[in-house]
Amino acid sequence: MIRLRIVSGLTPVPVLLVLSLACSEASAPPVEACADDQGVTIHISAGTRPAFTWIPACGMTSIMVFPAARTPATWVVHGGASAASNPLRSGIRYGEAPPGTFEATPEAALQGGTDYQVLVHRWLGEPGGEGGPFQRGSATFRP
């Protein structure tokens, strides 16, 4: 339990703000540096709202989920205006687009017993110059 001592003339709000920021930063997984040709291994948790993690935990520019046997995609998230900085971190839950990203395809309910594929793409190249997204990992799963 954290106890705050209020000193005359100071309010606890700035202290709470600093503590909450420190906790949120500590809980976010670090983004690992990866070479341009680095592939990742994707792990998917169970259920119809799975979490997608990848190792190494490189930043990615997009994540796509679609039925393995057909299209269209059931969920697509892109880095938006910051795509070239690979803003997506490992640990994304299905249907929860991270702040500052663009949800190109809103989530559709995943059906138990259906095979799905998840793809992650990393931006390669210079921001604002030559470059684009390249697939760096994929996995098939069944909720």
N, C-alpha and C positions, 0 to 999 in steps of 0.2 A: 504494500500500500504506500502510495506517495503522499506525503503531507506537505502542504504549502504553508509557509510562514509568511504572513502579510506584514510587510514593513511599512510603517507610516509613509504615505505619499506614493506608494507603489500599488498597482493593482495586479491581481493574479492572472489577468487575461493574457498579457504578453508571455508569461511563463508557461501557461497552458498551451498557447499557440506554438511555442518553441518545442515543448514536449511532444505535442501531437505531430508536428512535422518530423521530429527526430524518429518517432515510432513508425510513421508511414514510410520514411526513407529506409529505415532498417528492415522493414518487412518486404520491400520490393526487391526481387532478385536482381543481382548485378548483371549487366550486359557484358558478355565476354567478347573479346576481340577475336575476329575470325578472318582467315585469308579469303580472298575472292572466290577460290574454288572449294571452300570448306562446305561439306555436306553436313546435315544434322540428322540425328535419330529422334523421331517423334514418339512420345509416350502419350496415351490417351486414358483418362480415368473412366470408370464404369458409369452407366446411366445415360439418360437422354439429354443431359446438360453436362457433357464431359468437359474436363479441363485438358488443354493441350499444352504439354511441356516438350521442350526439345533440348538435346545435349549435343554439342556445347550450346550454351544459352546465348547465341549470337542475336543481335537485333535483326528483325525481319521487316520487310515492307508490306507484306500482305499474308493473309491466311484465307484459304478457300475450303469449303466443305461441300461435298455433293454426293449423291448416291453413286455407288461404284458401277452400277449397271446402266445408268442413264444420266442425262442432264435434265433440268437445269440445276444450278448450284442451290444449296439450301441455306448457305450463309457465306458472305464474302466481306472481308474487312481490308481496307487499304490504308496506307499511311497518310493519305490526303496530301496536304500542302508540304508536309515534312517527310514524304515518302523516301526521298534520297538519303535521309539520315537513319533509315531502318528503325523506326520508333516502336515497333511491336516487340514486347518482351515475352520470353517464355513464361507460360503459366496463364494463358488466356482461356477463360471459360466460354463455352458455346453460348452465343447470343448476347454476350457482354462486350461490346466494342469498347476498347480503351479510350479514355478521353483524348481528344485531338485527332482521332482517326475518322475515316469515312466508311460508313457501312453501305457498300454498294448494293448488297443484296441482304435485306433484313432476314432474320432467322425464320426458318420454317421448322415445325416440330419434327424431331427425329423419331422414326418408327422402330420399335424394338423388332429384332429379327431381320432387319435390312442392313446390308453392308454399305458402308460409306467410306469415302476417301477424303483425307485431309492433306492439303498441300501448303507449304510455306515457301515464300519467295523473298529473296534478299536483293536489294538494289545494288547494282554494280555500276560504277562510273561516277562522273562528277555531278554534283547537284547543279541543275540549271544547264548542263551541257549534255554531252553524249552519255548515254547510260539507260538503264531500265531494270525491270525485275527479272530475276532468274530463279528458277526452282532450285531449292537447296534441300528439300526434304519432303517425304510423303509417307503415309501409312494408311492402311485399311483397318476399319474397326466396325463392330456391331454393338449398338447400344442394347 
